[in-house]
Amino acid sequence: MVSIRQLKAARSLLGWSQGDLAIASGISEPTIARLEAAEDGLIGGRPSTRDAIIDGMLKAGVSFIDEGGGSVGVLLRRPLSQRK
């Protein structure tokens, strides 16, 4: 699962506004703002909304690091469309 902090960190790494994420995910900017208003915890909302937001980030080259290895974070890679 992806946390609010990871979502915000990923947007920052990409240099994206909430509007940019809205375009990439197909989720409205007010919905993204509402979800990001939570200070901490996992991304809330409907599963389809969370999936669309995460998918938009993944397509842009973001990798989410889960707690499995003792760390939580975000990694930015080149988007799949730019890899050779």
Phi, psi and omega in degrees: 000153183251135181269164176300318180297320177295319179300313180295320178296319180296317178299319180296315178300322180282344185074028184264144168274174174297327177296320177297318178295323178300316179295315183292331185257341185078015178254141184295148179299318177300326178293317178297316179299318180296316180295321181283348180292337176293135183288325186207174179100184180280158177299127180272198178088186180290147178304321180294326178292311178302314182299319180294320179295312180297318179299318178300321178291317180299318179295334178276354176109008180276139170241132178263129180261123182269177183286358183307323181264011180091357180229154175235139180184194182220139179234137179251122176243169174295141176302151181306324182292343181255000180277147179235000000 
